[in-house]
Amino acid sequence: MRWIRLRALLTANLVLFLLFLVGLLLTGHAQENAELADHGQPSQSLGQYVVSSSFGEAVFENWESEFLQMGMYVLLTAYLVQKGSAESRPLDEPAPQDEDPREHRDDRDAPWPVRHGSEALLWLYENSLAIAFGLVFLLSFWLHAVTGAAAYSEEQGLHGGEAVTTWGYLQTSQFWYESFQNWQSEFLAVAAIVGGSIYLRQRRSAQSKPVHAPHSETGG
């Protein structure tokens, strides 16, 4: 039980992710078959739908926006501040995250890249969170384009249109419409937590200031 308790936050989010992914799969499968029936086409099995471009597009266009949001949030909170927000770094004083890891080469419990890594490896490590999110965003962006092109071509075929390449799909308004409709909501959500945490509280949450803290007190 202690092992679970110490990993409960990550575990809970992964379980919710899998539950909602299954929900997306089942409802998407039903919707896809309904659309195929409308066009007089044979239905797909669940296994066929799992590897279909329609399911891939639905997954990757959302992953794209999520990892864009998280990567940008990591970078923006590294350099920008917001007075009163629990999400902001301190206004006029250094944060613990500002410490140069090169001054901790001799710390026994420091991660291996800090203790033994070359300068290049240490630079990669001290920027690894933003880099990782950026790479997953780019991969998701490309997979959204690939699966979206296939799904778009299939839809065009049902209506007598022409298929498109991945590069061609990147130049369509539909691709950017799908991206922008997700991107705008992600940054609205970030703005809501940054601004909302100035005046609102949630006891025990690491994303909130203490309930008794004044509105002007910045977190970090």
SEFINU-564611 format. One record per residue (C-alpha): x, y, z; residue in one letter. Coordinates in steps of 0.25 Angstrom, whole numbers, plus 2048, in hexadecimal, padded with zeros to 3 digits. Example, Ala and Ser with C-alpha at 12.3 -4.5 7.8 and 13.67 -1.06 7.14 Angstrom:
residues 2
8317EE81FA 8377FC81DS 
***
This chain:
residues 220
800800800M 80B80A803R 8118077F5W 80480B7EFI 8028177F8R 81081D7F4L 80C81B7E5R 7FD81E7E6A 7FD82B7DEL 8048267D2L 7FC8187D3T 7EE81F7D4A 7F18287C8N 7F681C7C0L 7E98147C4V 7E081F7C0L 7E88217B3F 7E68127B0L 7D78137B4L 7D481F7ABF 7DC81979FL 7D480C7A0V 7C78157A0G 7CD81D794L 7CF80F78DL 7C180A78FL 7BA81678CT 7C2819780G 7C080B77BH 7B180D77CA 7B181B775Q 7BA81676AE 7B180A767N 7A5813767A 7AC81C75DE 7B0810754L 7A180B755A 79C819750D 7A5817744H 7A1808741G 7AF803745Q 7B27F774EP 7B47F975CS 7C27F7763Q 7C67EE76ES 7CB7F477BL 7D97EF777G 7D87F5769Q 7D4802770Y 7E080277AV 7EA80376EV 7E280C766S 7E581A762S 7D981F768S 7DC81A776F 7EB81F774G 7E782D770E 7DD82E77CA 7E982A786V 7F4831780F 7EE83F77DE 7EB83F78CN 7F883A791W 7FE845788E 7F785078FS 7FA84B79DE 80984979BF 809857794L 80285D7A1Q 80B8567ABM 8188597A3G 8148687A2M 8108687B1Y 81D8627B5V 82586D7ADL 81B8797B1L 81C8767BFT 82B8767BFA 82C8847BAY 81F88B7BDL 81888F7CAV 80A8927CEQ 80889A7DBK 7FF8927E5G 7FE8857DDS 8028787E3A 8078747D6E 81287F7D5S 82087F7D9R 8248897E4P 8238977DFL 83089D7E5D 8388927EAE 83F8867E4P 8378787E4A 83E86B7E8P 83D8677D9Q 8468727D6D 85286C7DDE 85E8687D3D 85F8597D4P 86E85A7D1R 86F85F7E0E 8698517E4H 8738487DDR 8778427EAD 86983F7F0D 8688307F2R 8598307EFD 8598397E3A 8558327D5P 86182C7CDW 8618377C3P 8648417CDV 86F8397D4R 8768337C8H 8708397BBG 8778417B1S 8748507AFE 86B84C7A3A 8648417AAL 86184A7B6L 85C8547ADW 85284A7A7L 84E8457B5Y 84C8537BBE 8428557AFN 83D8477AES 82F8497B2L 82C8547A7A 83484C79DI 82C8407A0A 81E84779FF 82384E792G 82784178BL 81A83A78FV 81384678AF 81A84577CL 81883677BL 80983877FS 808843775F 80E83B76AW 80582F76DL 7F983876DH 7FC83C75FA 7FF82E75AV 7F2827760T 7EA83475DG 7EE83374EA 7EA82574EA 7DD828755A 7DA83474CY 7DD82C73FS 7D4821743E 7C982B746E 7CC832738Q 7CA824732G 7BD822738L 7B882F732H 7BF82D724G 7CB836728G 7DA834726E 7E482F730A 7EF838736V 7FD83573BT 802839749T 808845743W 7FC84973CG 7F3847748Y 7FC850750L 7F885B746Q 7E9859748T 7E1862751S 7DB855758Q 7E985175EF 7EB85F764W 7DD860768Y 7DE853770E 7EB858776S 7E786677AF 7DA861780Q 7E285978AN 7EE86378CW 7E486F790Q 7DE86679BS 7EB8627A0E 7F08707A3F 7E38747A8L 7E48697B2A 7F286E7B6V 7ED87C7B7A 7E28787C0A 7EB8707CAI 7F587C7CAV 7EB8867CCG 7E187E7D4G 7EC87A7DFS 7EE8897E2I 7E088A7E8Y 7DB87C7EAL 7E08707F3R 7E08617F4Q 7E485C801R 7EF852801R 7F28547F2S 8008577EDA 7FA8607E2Q 7F48697EDS 7F98737F7K 7F6870805P 7E7874808V 7EB87F812H 7F6885808A 7F3893803P 7EF8957F4H 7FC89D7F2S 8058927F7E 80C88B7EBT 80E87C7EBG 81A8757E6G 
***
